Amino acid sequence: MPGTRRDNIAPGKAVRVVQKQDQRSGKLTEGVVARILTNSATHPHGIKVKLEDGTVGRVKEILD
């Protein structure tokens, strides 16, 4: 499931995000959403979240 819609993402969900410094390489970081940082309903590059370990990135994949 893509991470471009805010209503697909909730605190506690497992996701893969791309951090700012990894955007060129496309390296994904896996973690659990602690907070949603994007206010708009959608974002073309992914909803920005903060993971439980403090990592901030845009959601590329939502894991089941």
C-alpha positions, 0 to 999 in steps of 0.5 A: 500500500502506498504512503501518499494518503494520510488516512492509510497511516496511523500511529503504531503501524509498521512502515518503510520510509525514505529519509531526506539524505537517502532520497537519491539512493532510495534506501528505505528504513523500516519502523513503527509510526510514532507521529504523523507530521504531514497535515494535508490529506495527501502528498505526492512524495509520501506522508512525512512521519516520525518513527518510534526511534526518532527517524523522520521520513516520508512513507513509501510502503505500509507493511501489513 
